[in-house]
Amino acid sequence: MRIALTGASGMLAGACLRHLAARGDQIVALGRGDGAAHAPLPPGVVRRTTDYGLADLRPLLRDVEAVIHLGALRANAAADRSGCWPYFEANVRSTENLLIAARANGVRSFCLASSIAVYGRDHPRPWRESDLPAPQSPYGISKLACEHLLALHGEQAGMRVVALRLAQIVGDDRNRQQGMLLQFIARARRQQSLPLWGSGAAARDLVYVEDVARAVVLALDSEHASGVHNIGGERAFSNLEVAQTINQVFGNPAGLVLDATRPDEAGSQFMNCERARRQLGWQRQWDLRAALEDLRRQGA
């Protein structure tokens, strides 16, 4: 299969490229160029730089059968201070341009990486695809808008479309070294204590990058699957559990430091993934400990 994949320099893209190249797919890896020039690519992958403008994308998608859209501006405080506009430009506009270019080239399938951020915190857990979305951040709003554009263009063009609502991805994300998990791993390797706010009770849905990459491949291959699918760990992992497991896996005797003067973050959030099991044949294969042990072997 000839596939165009966006966000080529990202962690998830790297895992997807390995899976797809290993089975012989031909892949055009698209990115803005930030860091992509230094990222090694598997055999059979061609890298192309794009500004995600429509005129740029039309020729890049020529002869492409499927699109995997992973590229996005992720939630960050600097962009949030400007409201929705940065996310609209980077996420919504690029998604619509990709969809228009895909239709013009007769692309048959389109897989979008969406986010758990489209859900509202007041919904009962676990969150299901049938729950009414109620995003509470500019990033979440942009991802929900991308889902609506996906459904609209898929319906109008007869293109099979799948949106994967992803939980927080565990992996060696070199573009996000300041995240809690990688900071904890770095401190554990140096045998330094891991700092936690409050009691460490704040919890979130976590899923290993290899499991997410497999979900993306299944979304391409499952010809009768369409619509929205949750991809996550199906339970909430507390910051305390994450920190304790990291210390155990990386052999860190320094322990934890709980800062009672700082409040716990927002409460637990996690998704039900039954639809992905039924329609995609997807099942999480990596638990938290196994994922962290794999990262330790990789030298994360």
C-alpha positions in Angstrom: 0.0 0.0 0.0 1.2 3.5 -0.7 0.7 5.7 2.3 1.3 9.3 3.2 2.0 9.9 6.9 2.2 13.4 8.5 4.2 14.5 11.6 7.1 12.4 10.4 9.5 13.6 13.1 7.3 12.6 16.0 7.6 9.6 18.3 4.4 8.0 17.2 5.3 8.5 13.5 8.6 6.7 14.1 6.8 3.7 15.6 4.2 3.6 12.8 6.9 3.9 10.1 8.7 0.9 11.6 5.6 -1.2 11.5 4.5 -0.2 8.0 8.0 -0.5 6.4 8.5 -3.9 8.0 5.5 -5.3 6.0 6.6 -3.6 2.7 4.3 -0.6 2.5 5.6 2.4 0.5 5.4 5.5 2.7 5.7 9.2 2.0 6.7 10.8 5.4 5.5 14.4 5.5 6.7 17.0 8.0 7.5 20.7 8.4 11.2 19.8 8.6 11.7 20.6 12.3 14.0 17.9 13.4 12.9 15.5 10.7 16.2 15.9 8.8 18.1 14.2 11.6 15.6 11.4 12.2 16.7 8.1 10.5 13.9 6.5 8.4 13.4 2.8 7.7 14.0 1.5 4.1 11.1 2.2 1.7 10.3 5.5 3.3 10.6 8.8 1.4 10.7 12.0 3.3 9.1 15.2 2.0 8.9 18.6 3.6 5.6 20.4 3.5 4.0 23.6 4.8 0.6 21.8 4.8 -0.8 24.3 2.3 -3.2 23.0 -0.2 -1.1 23.7 -3.2 1.8 21.9 -1.6 -0.2 18.9 -0.6 -2.0 18.1 -3.8 1.1 16.8 -5.7 2.5 15.1 -2.5 -0.6 12.9 -2.3 -0.5 11.8 -5.9 -1.0 8.0 -6.2 -1.4 7.7 -2.4 -4.1 5.1 -1.3 -4.2 6.0 2.5 -3.3 9.0 4.7 -2.3 8.8 8.4 -2.5 12.2 9.9 -0.4 12.4 13.1 1.0 15.9 12.7 -0.4 18.5 15.2 0.4 21.3 17.5 0.1 19.6 20.9 -1.3 21.3 24.0 1.1 23.7 25.6 0.9 26.8 27.8 2.5 29.2 25.3 -0.1 28.4 22.7 -3.0 28.4 25.2 -2.2 32.0 26.1 -3.2 32.9 22.6 -6.5 31.0 22.7 -7.7 28.8 19.9 -5.9 30.6 17.0 -2.6 28.7 17.1 -4.4 25.4 17.2 -6.8 26.4 14.5 -3.9 27.3 12.2 -1.7 24.3 13.0 -4.4 21.6 13.4 -7.7 22.5 11.9 -6.5 24.2 8.7 -3.8 21.5 8.0 -6.4 18.8 8.5 -8.9 20.3 6.1 -6.1 20.9 3.5 -5.1 17.3 3.8 -8.7 16.1 3.4 -9.2 18.3 0.3 -5.9 17.1 -1.2 -6.8 13.5 -0.4 -10.2 13.8 -2.1 -8.6 15.3 -5.2 -6.2 12.4 -5.4 -8.8 9.7 -4.9 -7.4 8.5 -1.5 -9.5 5.6 -0.2 -8.7 5.7 3.6 -7.8 8.5 6.1 -6.8 7.9 9.7 -6.7 10.9 12.1 -4.9 10.9 15.4 -7.4 12.6 17.7 -7.3 12.9 21.5 -8.8 12.0 24.8 -9.0 15.9 25.2 -12.3 16.0 23.3 -14.1 14.5 26.3 -15.6 16.5 29.2 -14.4 15.9 32.7 -17.9 15.7 34.1 -18.8 12.5 32.1 -18.9 9.3 34.1 -15.8 7.2 33.6 -14.8 5.3 31.6 -15.5 7.7 28.7 -17.1 6.1 25.6 -17.3 7.2 22.0 -21.1 7.8 22.5 -20.5 10.4 25.2 -21.2 14.0 24.0 -17.8 15.6 23.5 -17.1 18.7 25.7 -13.5 19.7 25.3 -12.2 22.1 28.0 -9.0 23.4 26.3 -8.2 25.1 23.0 -6.3 22.0 21.9 -9.3 19.7 22.6 -11.6 22.0 20.7 -9.2 21.9 17.7 -9.2 18.1 17.8 -12.9 17.9 17.9 -13.2 20.3 14.9 -10.7 18.0 13.0 -13.0 15.0 13.8 -16.0 16.9 12.4 -14.1 17.8 9.2 -13.0 14.2 8.8 -16.6 12.9 9.0 -17.8 15.6 6.6 -15.3 15.0 3.9 -15.5 11.2 4.3 -19.3 11.4 3.8 -19.0 13.7 0.8 -16.3 11.8 -0.9 -17.1 8.2 0.0 -13.7 7.9 1.7 -13.4 5.6 4.6 -12.3 7.7 7.7 -11.2 6.7 11.2 -10.4 8.9 14.1 -8.4 7.4 17.0 -8.9 9.2 20.3 -5.6 8.6 21.9 -4.8 8.6 25.6 -1.5 10.1 26.8 1.2 8.1 25.0 4.1 6.6 26.9 7.4 6.5 25.0 10.7 8.1 24.4 9.4 11.4 23.1 12.5 13.4 22.2 10.3 16.4 21.3 8.9 16.6 24.8 11.7 16.0 27.2 10.0 18.2 29.9 7.1 15.8 30.3 6.7 14.3 33.7 7.4 10.7 32.7 10.7 11.4 30.9 11.8 13.7 33.7 11.1 11.0 36.2 13.0 8.5 34.1 16.0 10.9 33.9 16.0 11.4 37.7 15.6 7.7 38.4 18.7 7.0 36.2 20.6 9.5 38.2 19.3 7.9 41.4 17.5 11.1 42.5 14.2 11.2 44.3 11.0 11.8 42.3 8.9 14.9 43.3 5.1 14.6 43.4 2.5 17.2 44.1 0.1 16.5 46.9 -0.5 12.8 47.5 0.3 11.9 43.9 -3.4 10.8 43.4 -3.9 12.6 40.1 -4.4 10.0 37.5 -4.7 9.7 33.7 -5.1 7.1 31.0 -1.8 5.9 29.6 -0.9 3.7 26.6 2.4 2.6 25.2 3.5 4.0 21.8 3.9 0.5 20.3 0.2 -0.3 21.1 -0.9 3.0 19.5 1.2 2.3 16.3 -0.5 -1.1 16.1 -3.9 0.6 16.4 -3.1 2.9 13.5 -2.1 0.0 11.3 -5.3 -1.9 12.2 -7.3 1.2 11.4 -5.8 1.1 7.9 -6.4 -2.6 7.4 -9.9 -2.9 8.8 -11.8 -2.2 5.7 -15.2 -2.1 7.4 -14.2 0.0 10.4 -15.0 3.7 10.4 -15.8 6.5 12.8 -14.3 7.2 16.2 -12.4 4.7 18.4 -10.8 5.2 21.8 -7.2 3.9 22.2 -5.9 3.8 25.7 -5.0 1.8 28.8 -8.6 1.6 30.0 -7.8 2.7 33.5 -6.4 5.7 35.3 -2.7 5.4 36.4 -2.0 7.7 39.3 1.2 9.8 39.4 2.2 7.9 42.5 1.9 4.6 40.7 3.8 5.8 37.7 6.6 7.2 40.0 6.8 4.0 42.1 6.9 1.8 39.0 9.7 3.9 37.4 11.8 3.7 40.5 11.3 -0.1 40.6 12.1 -0.6 36.9 15.2 1.7 36.9 16.5 0.5 40.2 16.3 3.9 41.9 16.7 3.7 45.8 16.1 7.5 46.3 12.3 7.1 46.6 9.7 9.8 46.3 9.2 13.3 47.8 5.6 14.3 48.3 5.0 18.1 48.4 1.8 18.6 50.5 1.9 22.3 49.9 1.0 21.9 46.2 -2.5 20.5 45.4 -3.1 17.3 43.4 -3.8 17.9 39.8 -7.2 17.3 38.2 -8.8 13.9 39.0 -8.7 10.6 37.1 -9.6 10.3 33.4 -9.7 7.1 31.3 -11.6 5.6 28.3 -13.4 2.5 27.4 -11.9 0.8 24.3 -14.5 -1.9 23.6 -15.3 -0.4 20.1 -11.6 -0.7 19.1 -11.6 -4.4 20.2 -14.8 -5.1 18.2 -14.2 -3.2 15.0 -10.4 -3.1 14.8 -9.4 -6.2 16.6 -7.1 -4.0 18.8 -6.1 -5.0 22.3 -3.6 -3.3 24.6 -0.5 -5.6 24.8 1.9 -3.5 27.0 1.1 -2.8 30.6 2.9 0.1 32.3 5.8 -2.0 33.8 6.4 -3.7 30.5 6.4 -0.4 28.6 8.9 1.1 31.1 11.2 -1.9 30.9 11.2 -1.6 27.1 12.2 2.1 27.4 15.0 1.1 29.8 16.3 -1.4 27.3 16.2 1.3 24.6 18.2 3.7 26.8 15.4 6.2 27.4 
